Amino acid sequence: MLAKDVLKNGVWKSTKQLVDQIMEYIRTYNEQRAAPFKWTYAGKIRVV
């Protein structure tokens, strides 16, 4: 998610700018979007 939302096609002028953007993404994600993943795998292997 981080790669898709922040890193893909990103351009930064310094390492600090990159780190600041990542940290802001993490703060925003945790406040607005964070939720447990719902696993859908049933644990069965299909043999072909």
N, C-alpha and C positions, 0 to 999 in steps of 0.2 A: 504494500500500500504506500509506504514511504517513497519507494522508487517511482511509482506511477504518479503520485500526487506532487512530489517535490523535485526529485532528482532528474526525471526524464526531461530532456531538452532545457535543463537549467544552465544558466551562465552566472558565475559569481566572480567578483573582482578580487576577492581575498578569501582565505580560509575562514576568517572570522565571520564574514558575511554568510558563508555556507553554514557554519555552525549555528549562527543566530537564526537562520531560516529553519533549520532542522528543529531547533529547540522550540521555536514558535509553533511549528507544525505539531510537535508532540503535545505542547500545552493545549492547543486548540482541539486536537483530536481527543485528548483525555476528557476535556470539558464537554464536548458536543457530540462525539461520535462513538466513544468507547462503549462496547457492550461485549458480553461473552459470545464466542463463536458457537454456532449450533452445528454440531457434528452430524453428518448424514450417513456416514459409512456404517453399514450394518454388520460388518465383520465377516461377511461371506465371500469366498473366493469362487469366481466362476471359471470352470475348466472348459476349455474349448477343444 
